[in-house]
Amino acid sequence: HGFEVFCSMRMNDTHDGADRPDKPYWSFARFKREHPECLVGSFDKRPRFGAWTACDYGHPAVRDLVFRRLDEVCRNYDVDGVELDFFRHGVLFKSVAWGGTASPEEQDTMTDLVRRVHRTTEEVGMKRGKPVLLAVRVPDSVEYCLGIGLDIERWLRGGLVDLLVTTCYFRLNPWEYSV
């Protein structure tokens, strides 16, 4: 019908924060159940910010799982692009969930993940003869993004993303800032 189709992935969906030992949440991910060490907290030890069920991208297993899912979408479905939604449930590292700011190493970790996804979109797009675009949804503040582990200026300078979306639950700056 002439529409472009994007797969949008919430990079840390935490609707399962209602999970309790006595009343398991119906859609609590198997990965989270089998790898509690990859979460930013626990039911009994909740972080200062965000839900305890957020995955900690400091763990290679988390990054690899996310990459494999995005790689599968790009290779197996005729999508025009993928969106990495970092805005909805933007707790990505345990250090940030517990009140700190993301380290340069954590920022590098997320840049490496975005770079891996970008390589896949480029490779698949070349094979298909049409681009597979990479979009990111992020808060509208460079400083805020750095604090949670997202170096969006580096991503843009490096040509790693095709579309930058800076809107969602809240706005920190006037629209002109993002433009």
PyMOL commands that set and color helices and strands:
alter all, ss='L'
color gray80, all
select helices_A, chain A and resi 15-18+30-34+36-38+60-76+94-97+104-128+142-148+152-157+175-178
alter helices_A, ss='H'
color red, helices_A
select strands_A, chain A and resi 6-10+81-85+133-137+163-165
alter strands_A, ss='S'
color yellow, strands_A
deselect
rebuild
show_as cartoon
